[in-house]
């Protein structure tokens, strides 16, 4: 199974055209990435559900540091009410650097995530909810949306502790883009550890991972486009371990700083062409089909192609997902 992800960096009508194409091609799920400063993942997910009839839609991922769990529970329940069985809620801490730019500090992320997921699930399940945690307190709160079956709750994770927590409590785990197949396998071992610690069957936990995908008739242009998204994601400090594991020549700090100030030529120069396809699928359609196999074999139930580039590139990425499903 291969899904499609949208990054929220293009207008909503263009995204809806892509998801309609994905549905026609038999792609079963659409993952709506949320990057601060771009389109909101939850309202866009509502639009996607309204524009399709069968696709499962996953807003990916809702930061536990920017929304109260009650608000998130309400939003996800509204999506589920509109299209029963077609919503997956994905929680995350969020990009530390991007949150820091807004003055939002990440503290005790594993505790926050555990309590957040607990509160959301209790609100969905119980007529009245009281929860006294270290971070969140809910007192005799009533949730008024009745759900026959609450949405699955997944966790987007990168660090070992959060990956273990996903294996322990979540219905599934989502890995970030810009990870190599080797690092994907490395990450999933922590998820399995968490599941074993909680006495859960590892096969019961879904595994998805974003794969940056840039497809063009001009392979060099596709790889250049992939560099822009890689530079953006290299701002995340957790990517450093992945780069080190691969023996990368990328100066992550220099690339991230150049991307942050919009100096894309410097950022591109800091990512060798030979390394692009270690962390992304990028090239001509035939090249991308071959590259995708490595990510499919890394242990993911759902490789999720994060379609980037111009309108043709994104369309070709959706067609790649449809052919690979």
Helices and strands as residue ranges (DSSP letters): E 2-6, H 12-24, E 29-33, H 41-51, E 56-63, H 69-82, E 87-92, H 96-101, H 109-125, E 128-132, E 137-142, E 152-156, H 160-169, E 172-175, H 181-197, G 202-204, E 206-215, H 219-233, H 239-245, H 252-260, H 264-269, H 273-279, E 281-283, H 285-296, E 302-307, H 311-324
